Amino acid sequence: MFYLYNDMKSDIENRDWINGYASLKQISPANPFTVPAGYFNDLEDRIVSYKNLREKYNGTGDGFTVPAGYFDELTGNIEGRITVEDAVNTDNLGLTVPEGYFDELDSRIMGRVRIQEALDSAQPFSVPAGYFEQLNKNILDKTVNLDKAGRSGIVRKLYATRAFKYATAACFALIIGGGILILQLTSPQYVHTHSFLHKELSNVPVDEIKSYLQLNVDPGDTQQTVTAEGATVKEDNLKKALQDYVDSVQ
Amino acid sequence: MPAEVDDAEILSKFREEKTRNEAFNMLLKKYQQKIYWHIRRMVIDHDDADDLVQDVFIKIWKNLPGFRSDAQLYTWMYRIATNESITFLNKKKKQNNVSMDDVAYDLSDTLADSAYFNGDQAQRKLQEALITLPEKQRLVFNMKYFDDMKYEEISDVLGTSVGALKASFHLAVKKIETYLLSKD
């Protein structure tokens, strides 16, 4: 190998070396490759244009940007997605269906469809012509339009408001208080103390009453007075009697 | 035929901002076909080569301000083109999740279907043989056989010693001959 190399050494700098390779020598040294017509005529211009373009956008890329830290997180995001996809891509996630489910499913669905079509098409009831056009107006005429003043009431539940509750409580208080008052006013004690006779006699000194009774009332009358205590007193008659007495005394 | 512009003049004009674009145009005129063919012989397909040649010149434009004149300008550009071509082929392999043998098979299909190949049967066989070689070995052969580059220049491009390049070329030629004889 070394010997052969030394022999070739002086030949190799010119093309005489090829004489040792008959098969290679037979091959034309002409360039067998070709280029499209006019290729080299505009290659220079194309290279210059390309150079100018690269200079103009020197390292700026295509203008697109990404959020800060995007590529730092991208690998993790992709790996996470792959993990999720692998997990989701398991056989139906362990869910199963009854045996033969899919075999019958299409016929069941078609059956439902046919039923629904039958229901939609079979409409036995009808309405008068123009009924629905008039219906809306009829309802409004009977409700909103009925009150010409345009009262727009707001319906509230009476018993639900706080004011009603307070009013109810006040009424009960009045009723109870009124009842108590009436009882008092009609009690015998109250009637007695607020009667005309009592008022008049309360102004009369006690000694005069004693002397009158001793002079003008015999024991029999007193008994009648006591036993007739419950009888009602005719005030007009009593007034007249007292007035007569006073006139007689004066 | 106008004389080719000197690389030193191109670099000088490029360093001046007002003449930078003019210098780049001069660079394009002088090297676009060389760079293109260098790429094309690696990737076979014209459209792929077209994309790559533009990418390469864009890289040249961006990195030329930092170019040190201790190396040849065109070997520096060849290095960029070589790296882009190898990157492209590796990417193709990764995208299709295939081995390098499958990429070679894919390139053979491209060669067979290419509308921009008018070589005879022998030339087609040679290209098929080259496709079977490892990428760097193919590069060495292409630069030596088709571009007539010196080993020192190829060494600058590939970053490989001259001795290793000579051995690599020798092996490449042996493999090609074996392939051609097997297909006869």
Interface residues (C-beta under 8 A of the other chain):
Chain A: L4 Y5 M8 K9 I12 E13 W17 Y21 S23 L24 Q26 I27 S28 P29 A30 N31 P32 F33 T34 V35 P36 Y39 F40 L43 E44 R46 I47 V48 Y50 K51 R54
Chain B: N21 F24 N25 L28 K29 Q32 Q33 Y36 W37 R40 R41 H46 D50 V53 Q54 F57 I58 W61 Y116 F117 N118 G119 D120 A122 Q123 R124 K125 L126 Q127 Y145 F146 K150 Y151 K166 A167 F169 H170 V173 I176 E177 L180 L181 D184
